[in-house]
């Protein structure tokens, strides 16, 4: 069993079985199409991730989002695309060789993206960050808590007007600091688009591009990603005439957590530059 199957209740790879069923034992090239609702519903139910898939809510570059149910309760089903990848590994978008080593890597990569998002959500949730609670993951399919009322998804922060913006801004940065300091992730794409407004508070979503901050992290990259996220959040709150210094907030994050072996990364990078 590969490491990407560690959460899979089925012993063999769900991705492999799907590919084998499509090519029916033939070594040939298969032109894959966009995900279809019926196929997603069939897989989600067969894998025990949902009891019903109602409709597609949105589609991004790498995955499609569906409103699903588990025994009558709404959940989110995220399907990373097996057949159409925007990643550089795929030379011809939508066309891969099912029998070759390259295609195996592509399929494993798509499956690993779902596993990574499940793990990131789980670490953030356990740390106390307000994120959708991860529920399950099989192959390229991931389920998580539905943020909304009945079947009405919560609005993005950019779509609402908050009554106490100062409090909301503090909630966002408190959550983000917890995500960084305790779960050790930089979101990487935080803005009014990836924050939901529900039950009078913000919820952080869409974490698959998050960067792990550990002993081998590139702290200059961490700085740049954090600063970009901080600036994007502050930009939204300028409409409420709230202005804060992004570099000061960045310093708070870095003071709260920098891996022990990277404490002097700024000095080390300057010394390295002098050798060039």
Phi, psi and omega in degrees: 000129180286163183294336180283353179261013188295337178258007186268122180289348179262141189289313181273163185292129177296324178297314181298316179297320179297314180296317180299321181292330181286319183266355173049046174081357182270141174271101184202170175272137180242129176271110184272148181249176178299153178300138176252145182303317181298321180291319178297316180299314182299313181294315182299319180289316180297326180277357178075023180270335182208157174261347175198145173242118190273305181196163177277129182268321181199169178219129177252195182293326189241344186210158175246145183250132182235147169273121181232179178225148168238104181052046175092349180261132181291140175220166175260133174245122178249126183244108172289139187285121174287326194261340186225100185250137176273003186283155183293342182294336183263110181293317184244103185303124178091353180231120178223157178270113188288340185261354187262168181294324182298314181295323178300319179295319180296313181295320177296323180295317180297319178294322181291329176300317178296319179296319181297316180296320177301315182293318180297314178300318181296315179296318180293317179299315180294332178281347179103009178284141177280090177231162174298127180295125176291142182249303182204166179207126172222129179054233183268008184253136183226134176244149181208170180301140176276122178263105182161185181244126185054246179248018180259109182296150176296152180281153170291151182303324182296344184265356185239164172246120184266147184279329182234076187298328179298316178296317182295318178299317178296322178297318181297312182289330174296315178295317182293323177296321176296318178300319182282310187287319188259321177269343176067047175229144166260130183299305176095347180207041184277130180192183177296346178278329185250026172232124178264153177247114184208135180053045173062034175200160178276149177230128181275132180229178171059075187249008188297338180270006182302146183252128181284129180255104181218198186299334183253014183289152172271101187291335174294322176294318177302313178303311183297318181292316178299313182297320178296316178298315181299315179296320180297319178294314181297326179300320178298320186278355175295334178295340177263011181060039174251124183230128177226158181276111184299324181295326178292321178293321176301317180299323178298315179300310184292328176291325180289325179204121165219130180310139187306318183285353181246015183303329184250033185296329181293315178295320181294321181292325178292321178294322178294323180295328180292337180278346183284000000 
